[in-house]
Amino acid sequence: MFEVEFKATLVSKTIVHEPLEGEAVKLELVEERSMPPPLVISGPGQSELAREVVPIVQQVVRAMPFGPHGKLRVPRLTLWLTRSEWERLEPKPELGDEIQVKVSAGRIEIGGA
């Protein structure tokens, strides 16, 4: 049987207007993956200066202060719950919580990590 399993992090929890129920809660889950290193293409005519500068540029890119270091956030799952479903959910997930997601034939399971 085919099955997919991954850990995702809750990054957004939003109350939105929903035409039938009035209000809904939108939960967005992302998977954090390691960012590939910068790609440097070298050719036969690459200068000595370029060979010396490339490692420095790679180190600077890794040291950049924005976002999780070396991580990419890949959107994996958006879940919409009616307000009443959200109220019944216990415990309620908080931003930053890691959640296990399992998808198999005819079934999706979302639970604590």
N, C-alpha and C positions, 0 to 999 in steps of 0.2 A: 504494500500500500504506500502511495506517495504521501510524504509528510514534510512540512517546512516548520522549523522552530527557530526563533530568534529572541534576543532580549532587546527591548526598546525602552526609551526614556520619555516620560511625559514632559513635553516642553510647552504646551499651551492648553489652557482650560478656559473656555470662553462661553458666556451666556449669550445666546443669539435668539432672534425672533423666529419662530417657526409658525407657518400659517395655520396648521390644524390644532396644535397643542398650546400655542401661545409662546412658551419659552422652551428652549432646549439647551443642553450643555454639549459643547463640541470639545472633544479631547483629541489632541494631536500627539502621536507617538513617532519618535525618530530612532533610527539605529545609528550609533556612533561607530564609524569605521576609520581605520588608520589612513591618513592621507599619504599618497605616494610621494616619494621624494621628487624634487624638481628634475625635469628631464633636460640633460645637456647633450647636444649633438656635437660630436667632434668629427672633423674631417682631416684629410691629409695635410691641409694647409693651415691647421690651427696654430696660432701664434703662441709663443712662450708666455706672453702676458695673459692670454685667455686661460691657459692651463693653471696659472697662479691665481687668477681672479675667481674662477668657478667655485673652488671650495669655500672661499670667503662668502660669496653670494649665497651658497647653500646654507651656511651657518647662520647668516643674517635672516634668511627666510624662516628657519626653524626657531629663531629667537623672537619672532614678531609677537607682540603682546595681545593680539586679538584672537578671540575664539579659543576653544580647547586646543592645546598644542598638539599638532600633528593629527587632528581628528576632523572628520567631515560628518555633518549631520545629514543623514539620508532619510527623507520622509518614508515611513513604512505603513502607517495605519491612522485613519481619522475615524473616530467613533462618535456618533450622535446619539445622545440619550434624551428622552423627554424629561421634563422637570420632575415628574413623579418617579420615573426610573432612577434619576440621580438621587432623589431624596431617600429611596429605599436602599441604595448602594452603601454597604458598610464593609470595611472601612473605605472611605472615599480616597482616591489617589491624590497625591499632592505633586506639585511641580518638582521635577527632579527624580521622582520615584522610578525605579527600574522595574519593568513589567515583562513577564515571560509571555510570548505569543506563540501559539501552536496552531497550524492550519493543516487539516487532513481532509480526506474526501467527505464532503457534506458537513464539516464541523470546524468551528473556529473557537479556540479556548484562549482566554485572556486571564492571566492570574499573576500573583506575586512572584517575584524572582527568587 
